[in-house]
Amino acid sequence: MLKQRIITAIVLLAILLPAVFHPAVQVFGLVTVALIAAGAWEWSKLNRGGSLASIGAAVVCAGMCIASWYFGLITAAPKVIWIVIGGGWVVLGAWLLHGGVAAWTNVHPVIRWCGGIVALWAAWLAVVQARIIGINFLFSVLVLVWVADIGAYFAGRAFGGRIFARKLAPTISPGKTWEGVCGGVVGVLVCAFVWQAWDVGGSASQASLYTRLGSHGIAFMVFVVLFLAMMSVVGDLLESLFKRSAGVKDSSNLLPGHGGVLDRVDALLPILPLAMALATL
């Protein structure tokens, strides 16, 4: 399993990194459209969509991305998009985590199907716009999620197995603990301060998310970083809820050893539009 995970990760990096650093943003846009379309296909499968509905989900989502590109939204997306999508993640995320699997299964399948497509499209629009702002900005958003995940993993391993460990959401994801969340939050805060210092000391040509937030004061940056770290946990938990509702362990087997595309981008789906909202409003 470990060998399979490593090989898959190397292949993904071999595709994604050249696309990120390619001077033509179109290359990055096309690669991410393919990934988002695969995520839409998985989303339909998770919601018991048949083969035709799942292919249709991929086509519709890719079409929305291409249409947004054609009409120039990747460079000048109306800020209301980030407000609506980001606010939706906060409100609906809180409602679903409170209601659990029962609340999700009561949502009409068509609404679920459409909601997932919109969320994936918004994440694509946000990640491409972040790349246009600058590679430093893009990576500062992506790394926030990765550091939160890594910090939670190691803190959970170190403290989560003890008798006093407090489960975060036992009915949704029994393995996650509050100790893991705290470890992820600490890691993200350290990352934010180090990254901001590097921006200032290294005279970065492009401002990172943390530098943009820090321009409004350290307290504001800390508050927003904490909020984004918690929302990354919400994204992770919601995907676990969706999979539990569908009765599956992975969103698909598209990425051997890693599960599916949604398994890898779940925490990014709320973070990307929220980061764009907080960084651009």
VEXSE-390008 format. One line per 4 residues: number of its first residue (from 1); their letters; for each residue x, y, z of N, C-alpha, C. Coordinates in steps of 0.1 Angstrom, whole numbers, plus 2048, in hexadecimal, padded with zeros to 3 digits. Atoms other than C-alpha are relative to their C-alpha. Layout:
<atoms>
NUM) a) X Y Z X Y Z X Y Z | ...
</atoms>
This chain:
<atoms>
1) mlkq) 808 7F4 800 800 800 800 809 80D 800 | 7F7 7F5 800 81C 818 809 807 803 7F3 | 7FA 7FF 80D 82E 811 7E9 7F7 806 7F5 | 80A 7FC 80A 80E 817 7D5 7FD 80F 803
5) riit) 802 7F2 7FC 808 838 7E8 80B 809 7FB | 7F5 7F8 805 82B 844 7E0 801 802 7F1 | 800 7FF 80F 829 83C 7BB 7F6 809 7FB | 80B 7F7 804 808 84D 7B8 803 80F 803
9) aivl) 7FC 7F2 7FD 815 86C 7CA 80A 805 7F7 | 7F6 7FB 809 833 86E 7B4 7FA 803 7F2 | 806 7FD 80D 81E 86C 794 7F8 80D 801 | 808 7F3 7FF 806 887 7A1 809 80C 801
13) lail) 7F7 7F4 7FF 823 89E 7AA 807 803 7F2 | 7FA 7FE 80D 833 898 788 7F7 807 7F6 | 80A 7FA 809 813 8A4 778 7FD 80E 805 | 805 7F3 7FA 809 8C0 790 80B 80B 801
17) lpav) 7F6 7F6 7FE 82A 8D1 798 804 807 7F3 | 7FD 7F8 80D 833 8D9 773 7F5 809 7FC | 80B 7F8 804 810 8E5 76E 7FF 80D 809 | 800 7F4 7F7 812 8FD 78C 80B 80A 7FC
21) fhpa) 7F5 7F7 803 834 90B 782 800 804 7F1 | 800 7FC 80E 82C 90D 75D 7FC 80F 7FE | 803 7F1 801 82C 932 752 7F2 802 7FA | 80D 7FF 806 80B 92C 73F 7F6 7FB 80A
25) vqvf) 80A 804 7F7 7EE 92B 758 7F7 7F6 7FA | 809 809 807 7DA 918 73E 803 7F2 803 | 7FC 80E 7FD 7EE 8F9 745 7FB 7FB 80D | 805 803 7F3 7E6 8FA 76A 7F1 7FE 800
29) glvt) 80F 800 801 7C2 901 762 7FB 7F3 7FA | 805 80C 806 7BE 8E3 74B 802 7F4 809 | 7FD 80B 7F7 7CF 8CB 763 7F6 7FF 80C | 809 800 7F4 7B9 8D6 780 7F1 7FE 7FB
33) vali) 80E 803 805 799 8D5 76A 7FE 7F1 7FF | 801 80E 801 7A1 8B0 764 7FE 7FA 80E | 801 805 7F2 7A5 8AA 78A 7F2 803 805 | 80D 7FC 7FB 785 8BD 792 7F5 7F7 7FA
37) aaga) 80A 808 807 772 8AA 778 800 7F1 806 | 800 80D 7FA 77E 889 787 7FA 800 80E | 807 7FE 7F3 773 896 7A9 7F1 800 7FF | 80F 800 802 750 89D 79B 7FB 7F2 7FD
41) wews) 804 80E 803 74F 87A 78D 7FE 7F8 80D | 800 806 7F3 757 86D 7B0 7F4 804 808 | 80B 7FA 7F8 73D 884 7C0 7F3 7FA 7FC | 80D 806 805 721 876 7AA 800 7F1 805
45) klnr) 800 80E 7FB 72C 852 7B3 7FD 7FF 80F | 802 800 7F2 72C 85B 7D8 7F1 802 803 | 80E 7FE 7FE 708 866 7D4 7F7 7F7 7F8 | 807 80B 807 6FE 846 7C3 7FB 804 7F2
49) ggsl) 803 7FD 80E 6FE 855 7A0 805 7F4 7F7 | 7FC 80A 809 6FF 83C 784 80C 804 7F7 | 7F5 7FD 809 71A 83B 769 7FE 80C 7F8 | 803 7F5 808 708 854 753 800 80D 808
53) asig) 801 7F4 7F8 701 86C 76F 80E 805 805 | 7F2 7FD 7FB 726 86A 77B 808 806 7F5 | 7F9 7FA 80C 734 871 758 7FA 80E 7FE | 806 7F3 802 71B 88D 755 805 80A 80A
57) aavv) 7FB 7F7 7F6 727 89C 776 80E 805 7FC | 7F2 7FC 804 74B 89C 769 7FF 80A 7F5 | 801 7F7 80C 740 8AC 748 7FB 80E 804 | 806 7F4 7FC 72A 8C6 759 80A 809 808
61) cagm) 7F7 7F8 7F8 745 8D0 772 80C 805 7F7 | 7F6 7FB 809 760 8D2 757 7FB 80B 7F8 | 806 7F6 808 749 8E6 742 7FE 80D 807 | 802 7F3 7F8 742 8FF 75E 80E 806 801
65) cias) 7F2 7FA 7FF 768 903 762 804 806 7F4 | 7FC 7FB 80D 76E 908 73D 7F9 80D 7FD | 809 7F4 802 751 921 73B 805 80B 808 | 7FB 7F6 7F7 75F 934 759 80D 806 7FA
69) wyfg) 7F3 7FC 807 781 935 747 7FD 809 7F4 | 804 7F9 80C 771 941 727 7FB 80E 803 | 806 7F3 7FD 75E 95D 737 809 809 80A | 7F6 7F8 7F9 77D 969 74B 7FE 800 80F
73) lita) 802 800 7F2 772 95F 76E 80D 7FC 808 | 7F4 805 7F9 794 950 776 809 80C 804 | 7F8 7F4 7FC 7A3 973 777 7F8 80B 807 | 808 7F5 7FA 786 988 783 7F2 7FA 805
77) apkv) 80D 806 7FA 76D 971 796 7F9 80A 809 | 807 7F7 7F7 752 986 7A7 802 7FB 80E | 7FE 804 7F2 759 987 7CC 7F4 7FA 807 | 80C 806 7FA 736 97D 7D3 800 7F1 7FF
81) iwiv) 7FF 80F 801 73F 95A 7C7 807 7FB 80D | 7F9 805 7F4 758 956 7E4 7F8 802 80C | 808 7FE 7F4 740 965 7FD 7F5 7F5 801 | 80A 809 800 724 94E 7F3 805 7F1 802
85) iggg) 7FA 80E 7FF 739 92E 7EF 806 7FE 80E | 7F9 801 7F3 74E 935 80E 7F6 800 80B | 80B 800 7F6 72F 93D 823 7F8 7F4 800 | 807 80D 801 71E 91E 816 807 7F5 807
89) wvvl) 7F8 80B 7F9 73B 908 822 7FE 802 80F | 801 7FE 7F1 739 918 845 7F2 7FB 805 | 80E 803 7FB 713 916 849 7FC 7F1 7FE | 805 80E 803 70C 8F5 838 809 7F6 806
93) gawl) 7F6 809 7F9 72C 8E5 846 7FC 7FE 80F | 804 801 7F2 720 8ED 86A 7F3 7F8 801 | 80D 807 800 6FD 8E1 862 802 7F1 7FE | 7FE 80E 803 709 8C0 853 807 7F8 80B
97) lhgg) 7F9 807 7F6 722 8B8 86E 7F7 7FF 80D | 809 801 7F5 707 8BF 888 7F6 7F5 7FE | 80A 809 803 6ED 8AA 876 805 7F2 7FD | 7FA 80D 803 705 88E 86C 7FB 7FA 7F3
101) vaaw) 804 808 80D 6FE 873 851 7F1 802 7FE | 80F 7FF 801 6D8 875 858 7FC 80D 7F9 | 804 7F3 806 6D7 89A 84E 804 800 7F1 | 7FB 801 80E 6EB 893 82E 7F7 7F7 7F7
105) tnvh) 809 809 808 6D5 876 823 7F2 805 7FD | 80D 7FA 802 6B6 88B 826 801 80B 7F5 | 7FF 7F6 80B 6C3 8A4 80C 7FD 7F9 7F3 | 803 805 80D 6B5 89E 7EA 80C 7FD 7F7
109) pvir) 7F5 804 808 6CD 88B 7D3 804 80B 7F5 | 7FD 7F6 80A 6CA 8A6 7B8 807 80C 806 | 7FA 7F5 7F9 6D3 8C1 7D1 80F 7FD 804 | 7F3 804 7FC 6F1 8AD 7DD 809 800 7F3
113) wcgg) 7F8 801 80C 6FD 8A7 7B9 804 80E 7FB | 7FD 7F2 805 6FA 8CC 7AF 809 807 80A | 7F7 7F9 7F6 70A 8D8 7D0 80E 7FC 7FF | 7F2 805 801 728 8C2 7CC 807 806 7F3
117) ival) 7FB 7FA 80C 72D 8CE 7A8 804 80F 801 | 7FD 7F2 7FE 72B 8F2 7B2 80C 802 809 | 7F4 7FF 7F7 744 8ED 7CF 80D 7FD 7F9 | 7F4 804 807 75D 8DC 7B8 804 80B 7F6
121) waaw) 7FE 7F5 80A 759 8F7 79D 806 80C 807 | 7FB 7F4 7F9 75F 913 7B7 80E 7FD 805 | 7F2 803 7FC 77E 901 7C4 809 801 7F5 | 7F7 7FF 80C 78C 8FF 7A1 802 80F 7FD
125) lavv) 7FF 7F2 803 784 924 79B 80A 807 80A | 7F8 7FA 7F5 795 92D 7BC 80F 7FC 7FE | 7F2 804 801 7B5 918 7B6 806 806 7F4 | 7FA 7FA 80C 7BA 926 793 802 80F 802
129) qari) 7FE 7F2 7FE 7B5 949 79E 80B 802 80A | 7F5 7FF 7F7 7CD 943 7BB 80D 7FE 7F8 | 7F3 801 808 7E7 937 7A1 803 80C 7F8 | 7FD 7F3 808 7E2 957 78D 805 80A 809
133) igin) 7FA 7F6 7F7 7E8 96C 7AC 80E 7FD 802 | 7F1 803 7FE 809 95A 7B1 802 7F2 806 | 7FD 80E 7FA 819 938 7B9 802 801 80F | 7FE 7FE 7F2 823 945 7DB 7F2 800 807
137) flfs) 80D 7FF 7FA 7FF 94D 7E3 7F9 7F2 7FF | 806 80D 802 7F2 92C 7D5 805 7F6 80A | 7FB 80A 7F7 80A 917 7E9 7FE 803 80F | 803 7FD 7F2 804 92A 809 7F2 7FB 804
141) vlvl) 80E 806 7FD 7DF 91F 806 801 7F1 801 | 7FF 80F 800 7E7 8FB 7FD 808 7FB 80C | 7F8 805 7F5 802 8F7 817 7F8 801 80E | 808 7FE 7F4 7EA 904 832 7F8 7F3 803
145) vwva) 808 80D 7FF 7D4 8E5 82C 809 7F4 803 | 7F7 80C 7FF 7F1 8CD 829 806 800 80E | 7FA 7FF 7F2 801 8DA 84A 7F6 7FC 80A | 80A 804 7F6 7E0 8D7 85C 7FE 7F1 800
149) diga) 802 80F 801 7DC 8B3 850 80C 7F9 806 | 7F4 806 7FA 800 8AA 859 801 802 80F | 7FF 7FD 7F1 7FF 8BB 87B 7F5 7F8 807 | 80A 807 7F9 7DE 8AA 883 803 7F1 800
153) yfag) 7FC 80E 801 7EC 888 878 80A 7FC 80C | 7F5 803 7F6 80B 889 88E 7FB 803 80F | 805 7FE 7F3 7F9 899 8AC 7F6 7F5 804 | 80A 80B 7FD 7DD 87F 8A9 807 7F3 804
157) rafg) 7F9 80C 7FD 7F7 863 8A9 807 801 80D | 7F8 7FE 7F4 80A 872 8C6 7F6 800 80C | 809 7FE 7F5 7EC 87B 8DC 7F2 7F9 7FF | 80E 805 802 7CC 86D 8CC 7FD 7F2 805
161) grif) 803 80E 7FC 7D1 849 8D6 800 7FF 80F | 800 801 7F2 7D2 851 8FB 7F2 7FF 806 | 80D 802 7FA 7B6 84A 913 7F7 80C 801 | 807 7F4 7FE 7AD 86E 917 7FD 807 7F3
165) arkl) 802 7FA 80D 7AC 875 8F2 7F1 803 7FD | 80E 7FC 803 78C 888 8E7 7FD 7FE 7F1 | 803 802 80E 77C 87C 8C7 7F9 80D 7FB | 805 7F4 806 774 898 8AF 7F1 7FE 7FB
169) apti) 80D 803 805 756 889 89D 7FF 7F1 7FE | 800 80F 800 753 864 8A6 7F6 7F9 7F7 | 80A 806 809 734 85D 891 803 802 7F2 | 7FC 7FD 80E 744 86C 872 80E 7FB 7FC
173) spgk) 7F3 805 802 769 865 875 807 7FD 80D | 7FC 804 7F2 772 851 894 80F 802 803 | 7F2 7FF 7FE 798 855 88F 805 80E 803 | 7FB 7F2 7FE 799 87B 892 7FD 804 80E
177) tweg) 801 7FC 7F2 79F 88B 8B4 802 80F 800 | 7FD 7F2 7FE 7A0 8AE 8C2 80F 803 801 | 7F2 7FE 7FF 7C4 8A9 8CA 807 801 7F2 | 7FB 7FF 80E 7CA 8A4 8A4 7FD 80E 7FB
181) vcgg) 804 7F3 804 7B7 8C4 89D 80A 80A 805 | 7F7 7F7 7F9 7CD 8D7 8B6 80E 800 7FA | 7F3 802 807 7EC 8C9 8A6 801 807 7F2 | 801 7FA 80D 7E1 8D4 884 7FF 80F 801
185) vvgv) 801 7F2 7FE 7D8 8F7 890 80D 806 804 | 7F3 7FB 7FC 7FA 8FC 8A1 809 800 7F4 | 7F8 800 80C 80B 8F1 881 7FD 80B 7F6 | 804 7F6 809 7F7 909 86C 805 80E 805
189) lvca) 7FB 7F4 7FB 7FF 926 883 80F 802 7FE | 7F2 7FF 802 824 91F 882 803 802 7F1 | 7FE 7FE 80F 822 91C 85C 7FD 80E 7FC | 804 7F3 804 811 93D 859 80A 80B 804
193) fvwq) 7F6 7F6 7FB 82A 951 86E 80E 7FE 7F8 | 7F4 802 807 848 940 85D 7FF 805 7F2 | 802 7FC 80E 83A 946 83A 800 80F 7FF | 801 7F2 800 832 96A 842 80E 806 801
197) awdv) 7F3 7FB 7FE 855 970 84F 809 7FD 7F4 | 7F8 803 80C 864 95F 830 7FC 80A 7F5 | 804 7F6 80A 84F 976 81A 807 80D 802 | 7FA 7F3 7FD 85C 995 82B 80F 7FF 7FF
201) ggsa) 7F1 801 801 880 989 82F 805 7FD 7F3 | 7FC 804 80D 882 97B 80D 7FC 809 7F5 | 805 7F6 80A 871 998 7FC 7F8 7F9 7F4 | 807 808 80A 859 980 7EA 7F9 809 7F6
205) sqas) 806 7F8 80B 84C 98E 7C9 7F1 7FF 801 | 80F 802 7FF 829 980 7D1 7FD 7FE 80E | 805 802 7F2 817 983 7F2 7F9 7F3 802 | 807 80C 7FD 80C 963 802 7F3 804 807
209) lytr) 80C 7FE 7F8 7EB 95F 813 802 806 80D | 7FD 7FB 7F2 7FB 965 835 804 80F 800 | 7FC 7F2 801 80B 986 82A 7F4 809 7FD | 80C 7F8 803 7EA 992 81C 7F8 802 80D
213) lgsh) 807 800 7F4 7D9 989 83C 807 809 80B | 7F8 7F9 7F6 7F5 997 852 800 80F 7FD | 800 7F1 802 7F2 9B9 841 7F5 807 807 | 80B 7FB 7F8 7D2 9BD 855 802 7FE 80F
217) giaf) 7FC 802 7F2 7E4 9B5 876 802 7F1 803 | 7FD 80D 7FC 7F2 996 886 7F4 7F9 806 | 80C 807 7FA 7D2 98F 89A 7F6 7FC 7F5 | 809 804 80B 7BE 98F 87A 805 7F3 7F9
221) mvfv) 7FA 80B 806 7D6 977 86A 7FE 7F3 808 | 802 80C 7F7 7D5 95F 888 7F2 7FB 800 | 80E 804 800 7AF 960 889 7FC 7F9 7F3 | 804 806 80C 7AB 958 864 807 7F3 7FE
225) vlfl) 7F9 80D 801 7C6 93D 864 7FA 7F5 808 | 807 80A 7F8 7B5 92C 881 7F2 7FC 7FA | 80C 803 807 794 92F 86F 801 7F6 7F4 | 7FD 808 80C 7A2 920 84F 804 7F2 804
229) amms) 7FB 80D 7FB 7B3 904 863 7F3 7F7 804 | 80C 807 7FC 791 8FB 872 7F7 7FC 7F4 | 808 803 80B 780 8FC 851 806 7F5 7F7 | 7FA 80B 807 799 8E4 842 7FC 7F3 807
233) vvgd) 805 80B 7F8 78E 8CC 85E 7F2 7FD 7FC | 80E 802 804 76A 8D2 854 7FF 7F9 7F2 | 800 807 80D 771 8C9 830 804 7F2 800 | 7FC 80E 7FF 783 8A9 83A 7F4 7F8 806
237) lles) 80B 808 7FA 766 89F 851 7F4 7FF 7F7 | 80C 801 808 74B 8A7 838 802 7F5 7F5 | 7FE 80B 80A 75C 890 81E 7FE 7F2 807 | 802 80C 7F8 75D 875 839 7F1 7FD 802
241) lfkr) 80E 801 7FE 738 87B 83F 7F9 7FB 7F3 | 806 804 80C 730 878 81A 804 7F1 7FD | 7FC 80E 803 744 857 817 7F9 7F7 809 | 808 809 7F7 733 849 836 7F2 7FE 7FC
245) sagv) 80E 801 805 711 851 827 800 7F7 7F4 | 800 809 80C 71B 83F 807 805 7F2 804 | 7FC 80D 7FC 72A 822 81B 80D 7FC 7F9 | 7F3 803 806 74D 824 80B 80B 806 808
249) kdss) 7F4 7FC 7F9 770 828 818 807 80C 7F9 | 7FA 7F6 808 77E 83D 7FB 7F6 805 7F6 | 809 7FA 80A 76E 854 7E2 800 7F9 7F3 | 7FE 809 80C 77C 83E 7C6 80D 7FA 801
253) nllp) 7F2 806 801 79B 82B 7BC 808 806 7F5 | 7F9 7F9 80B 7A7 844 7A3 80F 802 803 | 7F2 7FD 7FC 7C7 84B 7B7 804 7F4 809 | 7FD 80C 7F8 7D4 829 7C2 808 803 80D
257) ghgg) 7FA 7FE 7F3 7DE 829 7E7 7FC 80D 807 | 805 7F3 7FA 7CE 84B 7EC 7F1 801 800 | 80E 7FF 802 7AA 844 7E4 7FC 808 7F4 | 804 7F8 80B 79A 85E 7CE 804 80E 800
261) vldr) 7FC 7F2 800 79E 882 7C4 7FA 808 80B | 806 7F9 7F5 785 88E 7DE 807 7FD 80D | 7F8 803 7F3 799 87C 7F9 80C 809 801 | 7F4 7F8 7FF 7B6 892 7F0 7FE 80F 800
265) vdal) 803 7F2 801 7A5 8B3 7EB 7F4 804 80A | 80C 7FD 7F8 789 8B1 805 802 80D 809 | 7FD 7F4 7F7 799 8CB 81D 802 80D 7F8 | 7FE 7F4 808 7A1 8E2 800 7F3 806 7FA
269) lpil) 80C 7FB 806 77E 8E5 7F3 7FA 80C 808 | 805 7F4 7F9 772 8FD 80F 80B 80B 801 | 7F5 7F7 7FD 795 90D 814 802 809 7F4 | 7FC 7F8 80C 79B 919 7F0 7F6 80C 7FE
273) plam) 809 7F4 801 77B 92F 7ED 801 809 80C | 7FF 7F8 7F4 77E 93B 811 80D 808 800 | 7F3 7F8 801 7A3 945 80C 7FF 80B 7F6 | 801 7F5 80A 79A 958 7EC 7F7 80B 806
277) alat) 809 7F6 7FA 77E 96A 7FF 808 809 80A | 7F9 7F8 7F6 794 974 81C 80C 807 7FB | 7F4 7FA 806 7B2 97D 806 7FC 80B 7F7 | 803 7F6 80B 79F 992 7EC 7F5 80A 804
281) l) 80A 7F6 7FC 782 9A3 7FE 806 80C 806
</atoms>
